[in-house]
């Protein structure tokens, strides 16, 4: 019996890295997702959103946020590829999950979705702050808009907002236009100006403000107008992606199915844009779109195919790289006209825009500068919504050897002529001086 357990444990330890590491360069889409809930009722009240993820092949593991057995990693290996926090009121997670564990999870390249609400705890606020956004400090505040609210049978307090101020990016929200406004009811947040990686995906209108809807304003609100972000995203430098919103309700079945009419508009949509918006946004967050990879980086002299150990100044060379984008199921050629390569030593001596063949191959040719030293081929590609590419390849550049120069340099002909003129003049002068009586 003892030998059986030893064999079983050894087998688990061997297979665990293969079972847990479903995120790979060959298939970058997250597959195993941990969903932490305040209450299991959210699983049914938000089932449409969860079912959309399952239909795309995601394996969702639902657990209560205070479950003492939850963990993100075991034996140094992460058990999940992404984390969804639908537990705005949790004061402390169970198990080994805490703020450092969540930050380490993101620092390891994994993705995160945070949905807060009017009862957001200090812990959830702290996680959001670490990700680059700050929720309104007033715990009773909600986003209020008296001009862009959703029309309903009751007048209400105008906290149910119909917003259509989306980010203009096909890679983030898909190429199909979102026709209907989104329903949002919750708390707003602002972006940390020191964090250049966070972006507003859905903004409040200029007439919106954040305050307690049940009391009169005694002081000016801290968040007003378009500075209020309703939904934000972050793409870290390691290409981990984060989605942050102050409304858990916008993921709910009720908001997905609800009709919407924006105040001041005669158009009434039978269905809000929540489902399309959050489905398309989840494709971006979970790397089903906008994920790039570069392979087959090559460089060689013109007319040759082998990569040399070094170049000589003024050599003509060719550089090429293949770039692909993950479509959710396969790698497709990435086509763009703004990919550049630098020939770099302390500063770029050559900067060239790469041509492409529409099949993923980017290429260019140029002359090595008349400067010797240790250079680098560098591609630093950063574009809104896409994972960044950072390629670097080092190569030395040498001067001409003594036997590689031309025998007679055309530019030196005047000097050659001056030397021979001097010799001829000296001969004539000597002859005249010696034989003239």
C-alpha positions in Angstrom: 0.0 0.0 0.0 2.9 2.3 0.9 4.5 1.7 -2.5 1.3 2.5 -4.3 1.0 6.0 -2.6 4.7 6.7 -3.3 4.1 5.9 -7.0 0.9 7.9 -7.1 2.5 11.0 -5.6 5.5 10.7 -8.0 3.2 10.5 -11.0 1.2 13.5 -9.9 4.4 15.5 -9.4 5.6 14.6 -12.9 2.3 15.3 -14.6 1.3 18.5 -12.7 3.4 20.9 -14.8 1.8 19.6 -18.0 -1.7 19.6 -16.6 -1.4 23.2 -15.2 0.6 25.0 -17.8 -2.1 25.3 -20.6 -0.9 28.8 -21.4 1.9 28.4 -23.8 3.5 30.3 -26.7 2.0 27.7 -29.1 -1.5 28.2 -27.7 -1.7 31.4 -25.7 -5.4 31.4 -24.8 -6.2 31.0 -21.2 -8.1 27.7 -20.5 -8.4 27.0 -16.8 -10.0 29.9 -15.0 -10.7 30.3 -11.2 -13.9 32.2 -10.5 -14.2 33.5 -6.9 -17.7 34.4 -5.8 -19.4 36.0 -2.8 -22.3 33.7 -3.2 -23.0 30.7 -5.4 -26.2 32.5 -6.5 -24.0 34.6 -8.7 -23.2 31.5 -10.7 -26.9 31.3 -11.9 -27.6 35.1 -12.0 -24.6 35.6 -14.3 -24.9 32.3 -16.1 -25.0 33.9 -19.6 -21.6 35.4 -19.2 -20.1 32.2 -17.8 -21.7 30.1 -20.5 -20.2 32.3 -23.2 -16.8 31.5 -21.7 -17.5 27.8 -21.5 -18.7 27.7 -25.1 -15.3 29.0 -26.2 -13.5 26.1 -24.4 -12.7 27.6 -21.0 -12.7 25.4 -17.9 -14.3 27.4 -15.1 -13.7 26.4 -11.5 -16.2 28.1 -9.2 -15.3 28.6 -5.5 -16.4 30.8 -2.7 -14.0 33.6 -1.9 -13.6 32.6 1.7 -13.1 28.9 0.9 -10.1 27.8 3.1 -8.9 25.3 0.5 -8.5 27.7 -2.5 -5.0 28.2 -3.9 -3.5 29.6 -7.0 -0.5 27.4 -7.1 0.8 24.1 -5.8 4.4 22.8 -5.7 5.5 26.0 -7.4 3.2 25.5 -10.4 0.1 27.7 -11.1 -3.1 25.7 -11.2 -5.0 28.3 -13.2 -4.3 30.6 -16.2 -6.7 33.4 -15.2 -8.6 34.7 -12.2 -12.1 36.2 -12.1 -13.0 38.1 -8.9 -16.8 38.4 -8.7 -16.7 38.9 -4.9 -16.8 42.6 -4.3 -17.7 42.4 -0.6 -15.0 39.9 0.5 -12.8 41.3 3.2 -10.3 38.5 3.1 -9.8 35.5 0.8 -9.6 32.0 2.1 -6.7 29.6 1.7 -3.3 31.0 0.5 -4.8 33.8 -1.6 -4.0 37.3 -0.6 -2.9 40.6 -2.2 0.7 39.4 -2.7 -0.5 36.1 -4.2 -2.8 37.9 -6.7 0.0 40.4 -7.7 2.5 37.5 -8.2 -0.2 35.8 -10.3 -0.3 38.8 -12.6 3.4 39.3 -12.5 3.8 35.7 -13.8 1.8 36.7 -16.9 -1.7 35.5 -15.9 -4.9 37.5 -16.5 -7.3 39.0 -14.0 -10.9 40.3 -14.1 -12.1 42.4 -11.1 -15.8 43.4 -10.7 -16.5 45.7 -7.8 -19.8 47.1 -6.6 -21.3 49.6 -4.2 -20.4 47.3 -1.3 -16.8 46.9 -2.5 -14.5 46.0 0.4 -11.2 47.7 1.2 -9.4 44.6 0.0 -10.9 44.7 -3.5 -10.2 48.5 -3.6 -6.6 47.8 -2.7 -6.2 45.2 -5.5 -7.6 47.7 -8.0 -5.3 50.4 -6.7 -2.3 48.1 -7.3 -3.5 47.6 -10.8 -3.6 51.4 -11.6 -7.2 52.5 -10.8 -8.7 54.2 -7.8 -12.3 53.7 -6.9 -14.2 56.6 -5.3 -13.2 56.9 -1.6 -16.8 57.4 -0.5 -18.2 53.9 0.2 -21.7 55.1 -0.5 -21.0 56.9 -3.8 -22.4 55.7 -7.1 -22.1 57.1 -10.7 -25.0 59.4 -11.3 -25.9 61.0 -14.7 -29.0 63.1 -15.2 -28.6 63.3 -19.0 -27.3 59.9 -20.1 -29.4 57.6 -17.8 -31.4 54.7 -19.0 -35.1 55.5 -19.4 -37.3 53.3 -17.1 -40.9 53.3 -15.9 -39.9 54.8 -12.6 -38.0 58.1 -12.5 -35.4 56.7 -10.1 -32.2 58.3 -9.0 -30.5 58.1 -12.4 -27.8 55.7 -11.2 -28.8 53.2 -14.0 -26.6 54.6 -16.8 -26.8 54.0 -20.5 -23.3 54.6 -21.8 -21.9 54.3 -25.3 -18.6 56.1 -25.0 -16.4 53.1 -26.0 -12.7 53.0 -26.8 -12.2 53.0 -30.6 -10.2 49.9 -31.1 -11.3 46.9 -33.2 -8.7 44.6 -31.6 -10.1 45.2 -28.1 -13.8 45.3 -28.9 -14.0 43.5 -32.2 -14.7 44.8 -35.6 -18.5 44.6 -35.3 -19.9 47.9 -34.0 -21.8 47.8 -30.7 -25.1 49.5 -31.6 -26.9 49.5 -28.3 -25.7 51.4 -25.2 -24.4 49.6 -22.2 -26.3 49.4 -18.9 -24.1 50.3 -15.9 -25.0 50.7 -12.3 -22.2 50.8 -9.7 -19.2 52.8 -8.6 -16.8 54.8 -10.8 -13.1 54.9 -10.8 -10.2 57.2 -12.0 -7.0 56.2 -13.7 -3.7 56.7 -11.9 -1.9 59.3 -14.0 1.5 57.7 -13.0 0.4 54.4 -14.7 0.7 54.6 -18.5 -0.5 51.0 -19.0 -4.1 51.5 -17.9 -6.8 52.5 -20.5 -10.4 53.5 -20.3 -12.6 51.2 -22.4 -16.0 52.7 -21.3 -16.1 56.3 -20.1 -18.9 58.2 -18.4 -20.5 61.2 -20.1 -19.4 64.8 -19.4 -22.5 65.3 -17.2 -21.8 62.3 -14.9 -20.5 62.6 -11.4 -19.9 60.3 -8.4 -21.8 60.9 -5.2 -24.2 59.3 -2.7 -27.6 59.2 -4.5 -29.4 59.2 -1.2 -28.1 62.5 0.2 -27.7 66.0 -1.0 -24.3 67.3 -2.2 -22.6 69.4 0.4 -19.2 69.5 -1.3 -18.2 69.1 -5.0 -17.8 65.5 -6.0 -14.3 64.2 -6.3 -15.0 62.4 -9.7 -16.8 64.2 -12.5 -17.4 64.0 -16.2 -15.3 62.0 -18.6 -12.6 61.6 -16.0 -14.8 58.8 -14.6 -14.0 55.4 -16.0 -16.7 52.7 -15.9 -14.6 49.9 -17.4 -10.8 49.9 -17.7 -8.2 47.6 -18.9 -4.5 47.1 -18.2 -1.9 45.3 -20.3 1.2 44.8 -18.2 4.7 44.9 -19.6 4.8 41.1 -19.4 1.6 41.1 -21.5 -0.7 40.0 -18.7 -4.1 41.6 -19.1 -6.5 43.0 -16.5 -10.2 44.1 -16.7 -11.6 46.3 -13.9 -15.1 47.6 -13.5 -17.2 49.0 -10.7 -20.4 47.2 -11.7 -20.9 43.5 -11.1 -24.5 43.9 -12.3 -23.3 44.6 -15.8 -22.3 41.0 -16.2 -25.7 39.8 -15.0 -28.4 38.0 -17.0 -30.8 40.8 -16.2 -28.6 43.4 -17.8 -27.7 41.1 -20.7 -31.4 40.6 -21.6 -32.8 44.0 -20.7 -33.9 46.5 -23.3 -32.4 50.0 -23.2 -33.3 53.5 -24.2 -30.9 56.3 -23.5 -32.5 59.5 -22.2 -33.0 62.1 -24.9 -33.0 59.4 -27.6 -36.1 58.1 -29.4 -34.4 54.8 -30.3 -35.2 51.9 -28.0 -33.0 48.8 -28.3 -34.6 45.5 -27.5 -31.3 44.3 -26.0 -28.5 46.2 -24.3 -25.0 46.1 -25.6 -23.7 44.4 -22.4 -23.4 40.9 -23.8 -21.6 41.9 -27.0 -19.3 44.3 -25.2 -18.3 42.0 -22.4 -18.0 38.9 -24.7 -15.7 40.8 -27.1 -13.7 42.3 -24.2 -13.2 38.9 -22.6 -11.8 37.6 -25.9 -9.1 40.3 -25.6 -8.5 39.8 -21.9 -8.1 36.0 -22.4 -5.7 36.5 -25.4 -8.1 35.2 -28.0 -7.3 38.4 -29.9 -4.4 40.8 -30.1 -1.7 38.3 -29.1 1.4 38.5 -31.3 4.4 36.3 -31.7 7.6 36.7 -33.8 9.5 33.7 -35.2 12.3 33.0 -37.7 14.4 36.2 -37.2 17.0 36.1 -39.9 19.8 38.4 -41.2 22.5 37.9 -43.9 24.4 39.6 -46.6 22.7 40.4 -49.8 23.0 37.4 -52.2 23.8 35.0 -49.3 21.6 32.8 -47.1 23.8 32.0 -44.1 23.9 34.3 -41.1 27.5 35.6 -40.7 29.4 35.9 -37.4 30.1 39.6 -38.1 29.6 42.3 -40.8 32.0 44.7 -42.3 31.3 48.4 -42.6 29.3 49.3 -45.7 28.1 45.7 -46.3 24.7 45.3 -47.8 22.5 43.1 -45.7 18.9 41.8 -45.5 16.8 41.4 -42.3 13.5 39.4 -42.0 11.1 38.2 -39.3 7.8 36.4 -39.4 4.9 37.8 -37.2 1.6 36.1 -36.4 -1.5 36.9 -34.4 -3.5 34.3 -32.4 -7.1 34.2 -33.6 -8.4 32.1 -30.8 -7.9 28.8 -32.6 -4.8 29.2 -34.8 -2.0 31.5 -35.7 -2.8 33.9 -38.6 -0.4 36.2 -40.4 -0.3 39.6 -38.9 -0.4 42.4 -41.5 0.6 45.9 -40.6 2.7 48.7 -42.1 4.2 50.2 -39.0 6.7 47.5 -37.9 10.3 48.9 -37.8 13.8 47.5 -37.2 16.6 49.5 -35.7 20.3 48.9 -36.2 21.4 50.0 -32.8 24.5 50.9 -30.9 23.9 53.3 -28.1 21.4 55.0 -30.5 19.8 53.8 -33.7 22.2 54.3 -36.7 19.6 52.8 -39.1 15.8 52.9 -38.7 13.8 51.1 -41.4 10.1 50.3 -41.8 9.7 46.7 -42.7 7.9 45.7 -45.9 5.6 42.6 -45.7 4.2 40.0 -48.1 0.7 39.9 -46.5 1.6 36.4 -45.3 3.3 37.3 -42.1 6.9 37.8 -43.5 8.4 41.2 -42.8 11.7 42.2 -44.5 14.0 45.0 -45.5 17.6 45.6 -46.6 20.1 48.4 -45.9 23.8 49.2 -45.9 25.8 48.8 -42.7 26.9 52.3 -41.4 30.5 53.3 -41.8 31.0 52.8 -38.0 32.4 49.7 -36.4 31.5 48.3 -33.0 28.9 45.9 -31.5 25.4 46.6 -33.0 22.0 45.1 -32.3 19.0 44.4 -34.6 16.1 45.6 -32.5 12.4 45.4 -33.0 10.3 47.2 -30.3 6.7 47.0 -31.4 4.0 48.4 -29.3 0.5 49.0 -30.6 -2.8 49.7 -28.8 -4.5 46.4 -27.9 -1.7 44.1 -29.1 0.9 42.3 -27.0 4.3 44.0 -27.3 7.1 42.5 -29.3 10.7 43.0 -28.2 13.3 41.4 -30.4 17.1 41.8 -30.1 20.0 40.2 -31.9 23.6 41.2 -31.4 26.2 41.4 -34.2 29.7 42.9 -34.4 30.7 45.2 -37.2 34.4 45.4 -38.1 36.4 47.9 -40.2 38.2 47.0 -43.4 41.3 44.8 -43.0 44.5 46.2 -44.4 44.3 44.0 -47.5 40.6 44.8 -48.2 41.1 48.4 -49.2 41.3 49.4 -52.9 44.8 49.5 -54.4 44.2 53.0 -55.7 41.5 55.2 -54.1 39.9 57.6 -56.6 39.5 60.2 -53.9 43.3 60.2 -53.4 44.2 60.9 -57.0 45.0 64.6 -56.4 47.5 63.5 -53.7 49.0 60.9 -55.9 49.5 63.6 -58.6 51.0 66.0 -56.1 53.5 63.4 -55.0 54.6 62.6 -58.5 54.7 66.4 -59.3 57.0 66.9 -56.3 59.3 64.1 -57.5 59.4 65.4 -61.0 60.1 69.0 -59.8 62.9 67.8 -57.5 64.5 65.9 -60.4 64.3 68.9 -62.7 65.6 71.3 -60.0 68.5 68.9 -59.2 69.4 68.5 -62.9 69.4 72.3 -63.5 71.3 73.0 -60.3 74.1 70.5 -61.1 74.6 71.1 -64.8 73.8 74.7 -65.3 77.1 76.8 -65.4 
